[in-house]
Amino acid sequence: LQTQGEEQVPEEPSADQQREASNNHNSKHIKGNTKDDLQTAIELSLQESQQAQAEERELHRALEASAEENAAQVKRKRSEASGESCSPADWIRQEGCPVGIRNVGNTCWFSAVIQSLFHLPVFRRLVLNYCLSERVLEKCKSHSEKRNIAFMQELRCLFALMVGSNRRFVDPSAAVELLRDAFRTSEAQQDVSEFTHKLLDWLEDAFQLAANGSNPEDKQDNPMVQLFYGTFVAQRVHDGKTLSTIEQFGQYPLQVNGFNNLDECLEGAMVEGEIESLHCDQTVSSGQERWFSKLPPVLTFELSRFEFNQSLGRPEKIHKKLEFPQVMYMDRYLHRNVEQTHGRRGEVKRLKDQLTVLQQKLESYKNYGSGPTKYPLADMLQYVLEFATTKPTNTPPSAPTVPVSYQHIQTEPEDAGSSNGSDCTQTATQRTPIHKPFTQCRPPMDGPLHPAPHSVTEEELHFVRSCLTRWRTEVENNINELKASIDKVSQALEGMYSDNSLCQVPYRLHAVLVHEGQASAGHYWAYIYDHTRKCWLKYNDVMVTESTWEELVRDSYGGMTNASAYCLMYINDRLPHLIAEDTDDETGQVLQGMDSLPPILRRYVREDNRWFQQELREWEEQFCQASQEEPSAPSEHNNVNSEEPSTEPQHPKPEPTPESNQEQSHEAAEGAVAEPVQEPVQKSEGQLLLDLAFHKAFHEEYSRLYELSQEETTPHQDPRLQHVLVYFFQNKAPNPIIERTLLEQFGDRNLSFDDRAVSIMREARAKLRLIRPEDMDMEEYLQWQDDYSMFKTVFAYLLTGLEQYQNGKIREALIYLAHAYQDNTALLKTGERKGVDQTLIALYRRKCLKELNENAATLFKTGEENDVEEAVTIMNDCVIPCMHLMVRDSISQEDMEVIEAIRNHWCSYLEQDMDESLQEKLSEFLPRVLDCSAERVVLKEPPKVRKSPHDLCSRLAAVMESIHSTSIVTVK
């Protein structure tokens, strides 16, 4: 079994191949044995038995070596792999949950296609049980044959891990590397159809070796051909004769432009257009017709959603909506139903023409008029009737009831000098402003609210009313009749192919491959129907989530967002073996998980799971106490504090003293500090006093810091910021690390402010000089110091980012928060108390990301050159690098929602008309927005920050107070 390498082919055949060769060898001897020599047969049997045992031992060694190499690769890539989390629990596969596939750099296309094929049980069985005999292997000399065999081995290993791995997602790097050379460049994102064509070609060639190695041209027994390939008959009329050809197809291409649903696409692909005859009023076929003569069990439609824009000189994506059903019937496209389908196509054409005429008539009633603006005819007649029946009036409205300002605005008096009475005289030339609220201006209640004829007789009114009423009734009746006819014709069209005679070949939708983005770049994922759970699942690289048909429609039909279906995989609903799981030959029970794997792959997966468990244990050791041989400081002090909490917190040592009086406590502390120091037996009185002073100071400081480390962390304060030993205590640092750190503190010259401090400083330095190299692992000591320095840096970045966010400097805030999250992730990998809680960082990182993206989008939409450049700068320097880092970490659901919202926002611009220069700018950075694995992430380094413990403590209190009180607090 291989784990990596492009052209690596095992020099020795696999166990299965050896076993098959052995069987062939045995059969040859038995068939060719013309002598009745029982002894010879027994000897041969013994030799073959010994050979089989030797092969089994060699297989076991090869399996172990392969598993070890695979585990080594996983370890090497663990720190840099995208989608991995700092928490080992996030790597563990949940029971019954399918396995995801890691995106190893522009390989979302690989994940989408492989997942759709893997979750087809019949295909999965073929891959897992793929085997070549030794005889065939010896004949495989060409590069392509060796490459195909190596790829099949890697695909088998990948499928086996997807079946039985305990990991939440698996690494496809080995299989992907073999595919890289098949394309023009390893960096360009591959098209799903291009990859699928290449994959099917490789699978076909690989299985051809297993199906019929002696005759490569005979592909009747090739399982890939039987599963994915069909044939169609192409017919055309030439000189009055019908010419037919039979062609094979794998993925069937369908055009999207000009069609509304999948059936219309198929009709357009099966029947080419018609042209008017030049000599008679008839239409004749302009080309050929295609009819499926044999449908494959797995029918794949490739939707052509890209076209080349000649004016721009580049391909563009077609975002048009295209509907497709969950179950479709293929009877109408089969060659055996030519006559029946021809008759119905003629009827369909007649009904469609009739429907077009009816819809045009209905449209003329709904939009009536000869001018540019049109209205419903029935409503127009009703409005004219209302006008005719409105009573005319010759008396102007009474003025005193209406404010002068309203009267002046609403009506202009017919006479220039009409009087209202009293003091309110209004003329056409008088414009006296009256400042009253608009709400006080009410229309006159005694005047007409609608226009009315100046005069109308009863005879005219009767005639107009009768005519308009009759016409309106006629129009409404005609509209209702047209609607009923349209419904009747539509139902006839819908039922044209739905009778039982043309519903005998059902195909059920198995998988939908979705593309989001534009022609040059984008992201792929797959919706796959789980036949066991009876639900849809969404496979998006490492993320596998339960979905619904409504979500699939929203993402796959197109026309609504920039995401749309790119490939549809249907399976014959009358062939249950396609989705049937493996069963035990004896019991008939369904084989699940590891039980469904061949023995060699079962052992391979078990070895990988064993290495995975070892990885988890290594991670768990970072969060557990030190080994029992060297107990950690906090645990010892927990025991001491239970007896004497205030006077007995001793320095950690192999054998803690149980005494509780003060003098014995000092002696214990002295023994702990003096342990690595070889002092003279005889000491002067002054030296003894100096030692006592030093040990007392050492013991008091040690006790204070240890008690401080027992305090709980709150949102407003973190005791780890106050001293490095608090950080060490909480993270269970080894005893020598804690002791040397405290000695370094006492030996600091800046703390020597009096004679007593100077003497203590000198004593501490003397003890430091006496620490031997074998007493201290300096690399470990420096690593602990670096961890604490990084911890303070993370806190400084976090607090600075929060302060910048509150001050409205979102761009600067995002840079600080992004660096804080990355550095903190590295700390948390080595211990749960090594870093800061990621929740707060992630929350404000999302807020900054959303606000910055909104600012960039607003600037971009203005179209102004400076604003567009600023928007592109924001995206390239801040938003996109941060998105890339988020995706490469273990992304949370909240982060994923923000990223999807950003992608959808920018993708929506593709559907809008915009200047060509804006389109070019958008095409420059949109691929990086959609595919976050395409490049090395370069995040701008933030300015240096203050990180003194006192400063960080006060800033933490101020920032958290500001967050909780929603007011900004400034730290001076």
N, C-alpha and C positions, 0 to 999 in steps of 0.2 A: 504493500500500500504506500502511495506517495502522498506527500503533504505539500510540496511546492516544486517549482522548476518547470520550465517551459517545454523542453524537449527530453526530459528525463524519462527513460523507459527502464523498468526493472530488468536487470540482466538475467535474473532467475525468474522463472514463471511462478505465478501465485499458487497457493495450495489447491484452489479449485481447478486451476489449469493443469497442475501436476496430477491431480486426482483423475481428471478426465483423460489425460494422456496415459495414465497408468491403466485405466479401464480399456482404452483403445488398444494399448499394448497387450493387455490380457486377452482381449477378444481376438486380436490377430493370432496370438499363439494357439488359442483354442480352436479357431476356425482352420488354421493352417496345419493343425496337428493331424496327420494321417495315420500315425502309429498309435497303437493302443498301449501307451507307455504310462502307466499310472504313477510310477516313481518320478518321472520327469515332470508331470503335472504338479505333484506334491512339492517338489523342489522349487518350481516356479512360484507356486502359491506362497511358500515360506519367504522366498526372496522378495516378492511383492509386498508381503506383510511387513517385513523389516524396512523396506523402502518407504512404505506409508508412514511407519512410526518415525523414521528419520525426517520425512517431509513435515510431519506434524511438529516435531521439535524445532525444525528450521522456521516453520511458520510462526510458532510461538515467539521465537527470538526476534523475528522480523517485525511481528506485531508490537512487541514491547519497544523495540527501537523506534518504530514509527510513532507510537504514542508519546514516547519521550521527546522526540523531535517536535511533534506537534505542540506539546506542552511548553517546550522551550520557546517556540515561536510566539505562543500566546503570552508568555511572560515578557518577552522582548517588546511586544506591541501593546502591552497592557496600559502603560502610562500614556501612550500617544494615540490610542484608538478612539475614534469618535463614538459617541453613544454610550461609553462606559461611565460608571458612576463612582463617586468616592465611597459609596456604601456597598459592600459586597452583597447585601441582601437584595439590591436592585439587579444583580446579575443572575439571580436564581429564577429559574423557570417556574411559573405557577402551574399547579397540577391541572392538566387538561388544556392548557393554553398552547397554541401553536408557537413555533419558534420564529423569531425575526431574523433578518439577514443584515449584517453591518454594511453600511455604505463605505467602501474603501477608496473613494475618490471617483466621482462621476460614474457610479455603478448602480444608480437607482433603477436604470433600465434592466440590469441583470437581476436585481431582486424581484422586480415586478413580474418578469417572464418566468423566472425559476419558481417563484411561489405558485403561480397559476398552473404550472406543469406538475410541481410536486404534489399539490393537493388534488390531483387527478389520480386516484388509486391505481388505475391500470397502468399508467405511465410510471408511477413510482415503483411498482413491482418490476417492471421491465428493467429499470435502471439498477435497482438494488440486486437483482439476480443476473446481471450481465456477466458473462464469462466467456473466455476464449480458450480453446484447446491449445496444447503445446504445438501441435502440427500447424495450426494457423499462425501462431506467434512467430514461428520460424520463418514463415513466408513474408512477414511484414517487414519490408526493408525500406520503403519510401518514407520521406519526412512526414507527409500527411498522414500516413497510416500510424506511425509511431505517435504523432501528436494526438490523433483521435483516440488511440488507446489510452494514452496518458490522461487525456481530458475525461474519458469515461471513468477511469479510476478515481480521479478527484471528484467527479460528480457523484459517484457512489459514496465516497466518504462524506461529502457534504450532505447528501440525502440521509445517510445513516445518522449523522449528528442531528439533523432536523427531526428525525423520528424519536431518538432516545436520549438526546442530550439533556443534561440538567441546567444548561445555560439558557438564559432568556433570549439570546441571539447568538448566531454563529458567524464565523469569519470565512468569507468565500475567496480569500486572496489567492489561494493556490489555483483554483479553477479559473479565476479571472485572469491571472497572469498568463495562462495558456491562450486565452482569447485575445490578448492585447495585440499580438502580431497580425491577427486576422483583419485588423482595421488599419486605416492610414496612419493614425497617430494614437498614442496611448492617453493623450491628454484631452482630446476632444470628446465631448459627450456623445454617446452613440444613439442612433435612432432605433426605436424599438423594432420596427419592421426589419431593418438591416440586420440587427442582432439576431432576431428570431429566424430569419432566412439562413443566416450562417450557422446558427445552432442546429436547426433541422438538418442542414446539409451534413454537419459533423456527426450528428446522431444517426442519420441514415447510413453514412459510410461505415461508422463503427459497428452498427448492428448488421450491416451487410457482411462484414467479416465473420460474425458469429452465425448468421443465417445460412450463408452459402459461400464459404471461402474459395471454392474452386471455380465458381462462375460469378464474377462480380456484376455481370450484366443482367442476371436473373434476379429481380427484386420482388418477386411475388411473395416470398416467404419473409421478407424484411418487415419486422413488427412496426417500425416507424412509418413505413410506407402504408401498411395496412391501417394504421391508426390515424394518420394526419393527411394522407393524400387521397384525392378523388380524381375523377375524370369527367370531362364535359364534351359534348358534341357540338362542333361549330358548323352551322349550315349556311350556305348562301346560294342564290340562284344566279346562274350564268348561262346566257343564251337559252333560257327556258329549261335548263337542267339544274337539278339540286345537287350541289357538291357538299360532301360532309367530311370532316376530319375529327379525329378524337385526340384530345390533349389532356395532359395531367396537370393538376394544380395542387398547391399546398395551402398557403394563405391566399384567400380570394380578395383581390383589391376592389374597393367600391369608392366611387366618387361621392362627395358630400354636397358640393355646390349644385343647387337647383332641385334638391330633394328635401322632403320633410320627414321621412321616416325610412326605416330599413327596407321595407317592401318596395318603396319607390326607387331606392338605390339599386336593388336587385333587378327590378324591371328595366331600369335604365342600362344596367350592365348586360342583361340577357338579350335585350332587343335594341338594336341600334335605330337611330331616328328614321323618319320617313320624309320623302320629298314629293312635291307635286309633279305629276306627269306632264310633259310638254305637249302631248298629243291628245290627251283626254282629261276629263274632269275626274280623275282618280288619283289616289295616292299609292305609291309603290314602295317597297322596301328599298332603302338606300344601301344597306349593308347586310350583315349576317346576324343570325340568331344563335344564341348559345343555350344549351339545355344540359343539365346535369345528368350524366348517365350513371354515375356512381358517386354517392356522397360518402365522405369519410366519417367514421364514428365521432371524431373531433373536428368540427367545422369552424375554421377561424376566418373572420372577416377583418381585413385591413382597411380602415377608413382613411382615405386620402384627404387629410385636412391641411395640406400645404400646397401652395401654388407659387410660381415664380412671378414676381412683379417686374415686368420689363422696364418700366420707367425708373424704378429705384435700383434695379439690378440685383435684387436679393429675394430670397424666398419669404413668404408671409404665411401666417397661419389663418385658416378659415374658422371663424368662431360661430358659424351658423348652427342653430339648434337642429338636432337630428334625434328623433325618438326611435327606440327599439324595444321590443317586448321581452318578457321573461321566457315566454314559450312562443316559438314560431313554427309554422308548418311549411315544409319545403315541397309539398306535392306539386304545386303549380309550376315549379321550375324543373321538374323531372322530364326526361325525354320520353318516358313511357306515357306521359299525360299530354303529349303535344296537341292532339286533336281537341281534347276537352279544354285545355287551356286556351287554344286559339279561339274557340267559340266564345269563351268567356271574356277574352281580351277584347273581342269585337263588341260584345255587349257592354263591357266596361267603358270602352271608348264612346259608345253611343250615350251611355248614362252620364259620363263626364261632360260631354258636349251639352246635353240637356241641362245638367246642373249649372254649367257656366251661363247658359241663357237665362235660367231662372234667377240666378244670383244677380245678373246684370239688371233684370227687370226689378227685382227687389231693391237693388241699389238706387235705381232711378226714382223710386218712391221715397226712399230714405234721404236722398240728397237731391232735392229738386231745385231747379233754377238755371237760368242761362248766364248768370254772372259768376264772378269768382267765388262768391260765398253761396253755399247751398244749404237748404233746410228741409226737414221732413215735410212732405206735402200735406199729410193729414193735420199736422200742427198748424201749417200756414192757413189752411181752410178754417180751422177752429179760431185762429186769431182774427181772421177777417170777419167771421161771424160775430165774435165778441165786439169788434169795432162797430159793426153795423147796428148792433142792438144796444150800444151805449147811448143813453139819453143825452142830447145836446143841451147846452146852456148858454145864454147870452149875458148873464149877470156875473160881473167879476166878484171874486171872493171878498167877504167883509174884512176890512183892514184892521180894526182895533184888536182882533183876536190874534194877530200875527205880529211878531217883532218887525220893526222897520227894516232891520238888517236882513232878515229872511225874505221879506217881500221884495226887497231890492234885488236880492240874489236870484230868487226863484222866477219872478215874472217881470216883464217890462210892460207897463201899462200902454194900452193902445193910444190913449190920448195923453199928450204931453203934460197936461196940467190937471189931471184928475185929483179930486180932494177926498181925503179919508174922513174928514170931520175933525173937530177939536183942533189940536196943535199939530197933527201929523199930516203935513202936505208933502207929497212925494212926486217929483217930476222926473222926466227922463234925463235931465241934466243935473239934478241934485243927487249928490253921493255923500250923505252924512254918515260917517262911520259910527257905529254903535257897538261898543265892546261888550258883548255878551257871550256866555259860554255856548259852544255849538249845541250842547244838549238842550238848550232852551229854545232852539229854532225848530218848531214843529210845523208840519205842513197843514194848511187850512183844512178843517174837517168838513166844511160845507161846500168845497169846490170839487170838480171832477178829478179823480185820481188817474184816469186814462184818457187818451185822445178819443174824440167822438166827432161824428159828422155834424156840420153846422145845422143842417136841416135834412130831414128824411120824412117822407109821407108813409102812412100806414100801408098803402099799396106797394110802394117800393120795398118797405121793410119786410112785408109778407113774401114778396117774390124772391128777394135776396136770401132770406132765412130758409125758405123751402129749397132753393137751389144749393146753397152751401151745405145744408144738412144732408141732402141727398148725395151730393158729391163726396162729402166726407165719409159717409157710410159706405159708398162704393169703393173709395180708396182703402178704407180699413178692411173691407171684405177681400179686396184683391191682395192686400198684404198678407192677410191670414191664409189665403189660398196658396200664395207663393211659398210661405213658410212651410205649410203642410206638404207641398210638393217637394220642396227642398229636403225636408226630413225624410220623405218617402224614398226619394232617389238616393240620399245618403245612406239610408239603411240598406237599400238594395246593393249599393256599392260595397258596404261593409260585409254583407253576407254573401257576396259573389263567390268568395273562395272559402267560406266557412262551413259548407255542408260536409257531411260525413265522408263523401267520396274523395275530398281533397284535404282531409285532416288525418291521414294515415301515417305521416312521417313527421312526428313532432321532434323538435330540437329545443333543449332547455339551456338557458344562459348559465354558463359555468363561471366565467371570469370576464371582468372588464378592466382593461388597462387604460389608465387615465394619464393624460399629459396636461400639465399646467405650465403656461409660459408662452413664448413665441417660437418662431421657426428656428432661430439660431441656438436657443437654449431653453431649458425648462426642467421640470421635475416630474418624475413618474411614480405612480403607485398603482396598486391593484385592488379591486373589489372581487372577492372570491366567495362563491356560495359554499357554505359548509353543509354537506348533505347529511351529516349526522345530527348536528344541532338544528338544522332547518333554519338557518339565518345567514345573513351576509356578514363577512369580516373584511376589515380594511387592513391591508398590508402596506405599511409605509416604512420601508427599511426596517429598523429595529422595533418600531412600534406596530403592535398588532392589537386592534381594537374591534369590538363588536359594532356593527353598523346596521342601517336600515335601507330598504329600497328607496325611501324618500331621499335619504342622503346620497345614495348612488345616483339617482336621477338628477339631483341638484348639481353634482360634480361631473356627470358624464354626458348629459344631453347637449351641453353647450348652449351658447346664446345668452346665458345669464352671467357667467363669470368667464375668466380666461382658461378655465379647466374644461376638458371635454374628453370623451372616449376616443381612443386612438386604435384600439384593437378589441374585438369582441370574440369570445371563445364560447361556442355552443357545443353541446354534446347530445348525441342521439338518446332521446328519452325512452326508447324502446330497448335499449341495451343496458340492463342493470349491472352487468359485469364491469362496466366502465367505472362505476363508483362503489363497487362492492369491496369491502375490506378483505384481507387475507383470512382464511379459516383453517383450522386444524383438520388434516385429512381424516383423522380417526374420530375425534369428538365432534367436529363440525362447529366448534366454538370460534368466535371471531378472535383473531390474534391482534393484540394491540401493543403499541410501544416496542420495546426490545424483543418481544416474542415474535414480531413479524420480520425481524432481520435475519439474514443468513448468519451462520455461526461466526464466520470470520469478521463480519462487520459488527456483530454483537459484541465480540471481544474488543474490537477497536473502540467502540463507544464506551464500553465499561472502563477501558484504560483512560480515555479522555475524561470521563466523569471522575475517575479516581484522582487524576491530576487537578481537576477543577476543585475537588474537595480539599486537596492539599493547598491550593491557592487560597481558598476561603479560610482554612485554618491559619495560614500565614497572616491574613488580614486580621483575623480575630485576635491573634496574639498581640496586635498593636493596641487592642482595647482591653486587654485583661491584665491581671497583676503579673509581676515577674515570677519566675519559677520559685518553688518552695525552698530551693537551696539558698536563695538570697532574697529575703522578704523585703518588700518596699517600705519606705518611710511612713506614709500615711496609715498603712494597716497596723504598723507597730504602735504608732501613737494613738490610734483608736483604742488599742488594748490598754495603753497606759492611762489615757484620759478617762477611761471608765472607772479607774481607781482614784486618780488624783488629777482632775482636769486643769488645775491652775499651777501646780508646782512640779508636775512629773512628766511633761512632754520631752522625753529624752531624744538625743540624736540617734538615728538608726544605727544599730550595730548587730552583729550576729546573735548575741545573747543579751536581751534587754534585762536591766536590773529591776527587781520588784520593789526595792526600798521606796518609802514614801516621804521620809523626812528631808528637809532642805539640804543638809550637809551631804547626805548620800546622793541626792540629786546632782549636786555640784560635782561630786566625784565621778558619777556616771557620765556627765557631760565631758569632764576632763578626760576620762578614759576614751571616749569616742573621738575627741579631737586629737589626742596624743597617740592614737593607734598607729599611724604610719611614721611617727617621729621616734627616733632612737635617742633618748635623753640620758644624761649621766644619772647614776644612782644617787650620788651625793649632790645636794643643792643648797645654796645659801638661803638665808632667811629672806633676803630681798628677792631672790629669784622665785622663791615659793610664793611670796606675796604677789609678784608680777603674774605668775601662772594663775593664781586664784582670781585676780582681777580679769585676766583675759578670758578664763573659762566662764566666769560669771557673766561677762558681757556676751560671750558667745552663746551661752545657754539662754539668756533672756531674749536675745534677738531671734534665736532659733524658735523659741516657744512662741514669741509674738507672731512670727510669720506663719508658723504652722496653724495657730488658732485662726489667723486671718484666712488661711486657705480653706478652713472649714465653713466659712460664711457662704451663704447661697448667692449666686449671681442674680441680680435684678436688672430690669431694663435700664435703670438709672445708674448702676454702678457694677463694675466687674473687678473683684479683688485681684485678679491676675495682673491688672495694669499697675498695681501699687508696688510690686516687687517681683523680681525674676524667680525667687524661691517659691512664692505662692504658685506661680505657673508650674514650677518643677514638682511641687508637692501634689498638685491636682492631676498631674500627668504621670505620677509614680516614677519619677526619675531615680536612677540608681544612687545608692548612698554616697559613693565617692564623688559623683557630680555635684550633689548638694553640698557636701563638705567643702570641696574646693571653691565652689562659688561663694560660699559665705566667708571663707578665708580671704578670697580676693576682695570682698567688700571691706573687711576689716583692714586689709592692707592698702586701701586707697589713701593716698596722701591728702586728698581734699577733705577727708574726714578727720584729719589730725588738727583739732582746734585747741587742745590744751595738752598739758604734760601727760595726763592719764591716757588720752587718746593716742598720743605719740607712742607711748610704751606699748599699748595694745596693737598699734599698727606694726611696730617692729616685731612683736611676738608673732603676729599673723604671718608676716613675711618670712620669718625664720622657719615657721612650720611649713610654709609653701615650698621653701628651698629644700626641705628634707623629704618631700614627696618624691619617691623614686619613679622612674618610667614604668616599671612593672606594676606599680600601685595604681596607675591611672591610664586609661585609654584616651589619649588626648584627642584623637579624631572624633570619638564619641562625645567628649566634653565640648569640643568646638561645634559639633552638630547641634547639641542642645542649646548652646548660646545663639547659634544662627536661627534656630527655630523660634526662640523668644524674640529675637530682633525682627524676624518676619511677622510674628504675631503682632508686635507693636506697629509695624508698617501697615498691616491689614487694617488694624483699628484706625490708624491715622488716615488711610485712604477712605475708609468707610465714613468717618466723621467729616472729613473734608468734602466728600461727595454729598453728604446730607446737607452740610452748610451751603455748598454751592447751589444745590437744588432749591433750598429755601430762599436763596437770594436771586433766583431766576436765571442762574448761569447753568443751563441744562447741559450744554455741550461739555463743559468742564466737569460737571457732576458725573456724567455717564462714563467719562474716561477713568475717573477715580474709582467709581463703583465697579467697572469692568475689571480693573486691575485687582481690586480688593477681592472680587469673587474668584478670580483665577488663582491668586496666591493663597487664598483661604482654602480652596479645594486641595491644593498640594499639601497644606498643613493637616487638614482633616484626614487625609489618607494615612497619616502616621499615628493618629490618635484622636479620639472623639473630643478631648478637651484641649487639643493643640491649637484649634482655631476658633473662629467666631461662628455664631449661629447664622447659617446661610439665608434664612428666611427674610430677614430685614434687608440684606444686600440685594437679594433677588427681587423683592417687592419694588424697591426704589429704582433698581436697574430697569425693570419693566416700565415704570412710570416715565423715566427719562427717555427710554427708547420710543415710547408712544408719542410723547410730546415732540421729540426731535423729528420723528418721521412726519408728524402733522405739519411742523414748521417747514420741513423740506418740501413736502407736497404742495403747501400753499405757495411757497416761492416758485416752485416749478410751474404751477398752473398760470402764473402771471405772464409767462412768456418773455419777460424782460431779460436781456442778456445777463446783467449783473445778478439778478435774482436767481436765474437758472444756474449760473455758475456756483452761487452760494449753496443752492439746493444740492447740486452734485457733490460739492465738497463735503457737506454734512453727511450725505449718504456714504461716500467713499472713506471718509476719515473716522466716522463715528458709528453710524447705524449698521452698515454692512459688516465691519469687523466684529462688532458686538454680537450680531446675529450668528456669525460663523462660530464664535466661541461658545455661544449658548447651545448650538446644535451639536458641537463636538463634546460637550459635557453631557451628563445624564439629564436630558431636558425634561422639565416638569410639564404638566398639562397646561398650567397658566402661561408658562413661557411659550409653549407651542401655539397657544391661541393668539398671543401677541404677534408671533412671527407670521402665522397664517393671515392675520388681519393686515399686516404690512404688505405681504405678498399680494393679497387680493386687491389692496388699495392701488398698488402700482400697476398691477395687471389690468385693472379697469381702464387705465389710460389707453391701452392698446385698442379699445373699442371706440375711442373718441377721435374726432378729426382734430389734428394738430399740425403745426408747421413741421416741415421736413427736418429742420435743424433740431427741433424738440424730439422728433422721433429718433434721430441719431443719438442724441444725448441719452434718451431713455434706453436705447438698445445697448449703450455702453455699459451701464451698471445694472440693468434688470437681470441679466443672466446670473450675476453674482448674488442678487437678492433671492433668486429662485433656487439656486443650487449652492448650498453653503459648504460644499466639500471640494470646491474646484481649485482652491489655491491655499497658499500658506498665509496664515492670519498675521497681519502686522498691525498691532494696536499702538497708537501714539503713547509715548511715555509721559506720565504726568510730572509736573514740577515736584521738587523735593518738598516734603511735609515735615511739620514739627511732630516729634514723637516722644517727648519726655513724659515719664509716667504721670507726673502731677498735671501737666498740660492735658494729657489724654483723659484723665479722670474728670477734670473740670469741664472739658468740652463734651464728654459723654453725657454728664448730668444736664448740661445746658441744651444739647441737641435733643435728648429724649424728652426733656420738659417742653421744648418747643413743639415736638411732634405730638405729644399728648394734649397740649393746651392749644394747639393750632395757632400759636403765635411764635414769632421768631425771637430767640433770646441770643444776645450777642455776648461772647466771651472776650473780656479784655485781657 
